[in-house]
C-alpha cells in the first residue's frame, strides 16, 4: 500500500556553473527558497536543499545540485510557471549557467523520508 509520502513530487536539478563564486550566488537564492516561495500567500515547498557538487569525475561537469520536494505535481508546475521566488532564482542563474540545467522528478519514491 502506498503511503501519503509517495504522492509527493521529488525534483532533482543539476547545474553546470563554471565559476565558483557564481555557484555561491545561486546557492544564496536556494538558501531561502522554501521560505520565500509562496502560493496563495503561504510557503508551499516541503523541502529544498542545494549544495556544490563534490569534485568527482562522476559529476560530469555539474557543479551544483538541488533537491526540491513538493506536495503535488500541480505545486511543481506552479513553481515552474508562476512562482516569483523561482523566477528570481532563474534570473540570477541565467547568465551563470553553462547550458540548460538537467532536471528530473519522480513521485513514486521508496526508502526513508528523512
Secondary structure as GFF3:
##gff-version 3
##sequence-region A 1 114
A	DSSP	three_ten_helix	4	7	.	.	.	ID=ss1
A	DSSP	beta_strand	9	15	.	.	.	ID=ss2
A	DSSP	alpha_helix	20	31	.	.	.	ID=ss3
A	DSSP	alpha_helix	33	36	.	.	.	ID=ss4
A	DSSP	beta_strand	38	39	.	.	.	ID=ss5
A	DSSP	beta_strand	42	43	.	.	.	ID=ss6
A	DSSP	beta_strand	45	52	.	.	.	ID=ss7
A	DSSP	three_ten_helix	57	59	.	.	.	ID=ss8
A	DSSP	beta_strand	64	70	.	.	.	ID=ss9
A	DSSP	alpha_helix	73	81	.	.	.	ID=ss10
A	DSSP	alpha_helix	84	93	.	.	.	ID=ss11
A	DSSP	beta_strand	102	106	.	.	.	ID=ss12
###
